[in-house]
Amino acid sequence: MRAGGTKFAIHLMCTNCLRRKVQTLDVPAADDAPTCVDELVGSQILGQMRFSCQGCESIIGEIIAINQITSELAA
């Protein structure tokens, strides 16, 4: 196991009302856990995320960007 997990900012857009939202995803430290955006995209973690628009209550969102949050940004 590695020390600490990896944190990502998932930028989403509601496919109904086009509102944008940013969700933070904390990936716990594990030997096979993604450590960068490319590994996250290739994993099954994104498929397990749930989206709900606070504006129109739609449950369908589209991922428009993913950023890794570094420790300097998280502080």
C-alpha positions in Angstrom: 0.0 0.0 0.0 1.2 3.5 -0.7 0.8 6.3 1.8 -2.2 8.6 1.2 -4.7 8.4 -1.6 -5.1 10.4 -4.8 -7.7 13.2 -5.1 -9.4 14.2 -8.4 -11.7 17.0 -9.5 -14.4 15.6 -11.8 -16.0 18.4 -14.0 -19.5 17.4 -15.0 -22.3 18.9 -17.0 -25.9 18.1 -16.7 -27.2 16.8 -20.1 -30.6 18.3 -19.4 -30.1 21.9 -18.2 -26.4 22.2 -19.1 -25.4 23.3 -15.6 -21.8 22.5 -14.6 -20.7 21.0 -11.4 -17.4 19.9 -9.9 -17.3 16.7 -7.8 -14.2 15.7 -5.7 -13.3 12.1 -5.9 -10.9 10.7 -3.2 -9.3 7.4 -4.3 -8.0 5.5 -1.2 -4.5 4.3 -1.2 -4.2 0.8 -2.5 -1.7 -1.1 -4.7 -4.0 -1.1 -7.7 -5.7 2.3 -7.2 -5.3 4.9 -9.9 -2.6 7.5 -9.3 -3.1 9.8 -12.3 -5.9 10.9 -14.7 -5.1 8.3 -17.4 -5.2 5.4 -14.8 -8.5 6.8 -13.4 -10.1 6.9 -16.9 -9.0 3.3 -17.5 -10.4 2.1 -14.2 -14.0 1.2 -13.3 -14.2 3.9 -10.6 -15.9 6.5 -12.8 -18.6 4.1 -13.7 -19.5 3.8 -10.0 -19.9 7.5 -9.5 -23.4 8.9 -9.1 -24.6 12.3 -10.5 -27.6 14.4 -9.5 -28.2 17.9 -10.8 -29.3 20.3 -8.1 -31.0 22.5 -10.6 -33.3 20.2 -12.5 -32.8 16.9 -10.6 -31.6 15.0 -13.7 -29.4 12.0 -13.0 -27.6 12.1 -16.3 -24.3 14.0 -16.4 -21.4 14.1 -18.8 -17.8 14.2 -17.7 -16.2 17.2 -19.5 -12.8 17.2 -17.7 -10.8 15.5 -15.0 -8.0 17.1 -13.0 -5.7 15.6 -10.4 -5.6 17.7 -7.3 -2.0 17.9 -6.0 -1.1 18.3 -2.4 -0.2 22.0 -2.9 -3.7 22.7 -4.3 -5.4 20.6 -1.5 -3.8 22.6 1.3 
